[in-house]
Amino acid sequence: MFGAGGAGLGAGIAIVVVIILLLIAMGIVF
């Protein structure tokens, strides 16, 4: 769980969170 698979899962979650924050930021700006 804490091997390559865990790292990939963590990266995937981080990317999703960043995308959501960017969408929220654009929603506030525009």
PyMOL commands that set and color helices and strands:
alter all, ss='L'
color gray80, all
select helices_A, chain A and resi 4-29
alter helices_A, ss='H'
color red, helices_A
deselect
rebuild
show_as cartoon
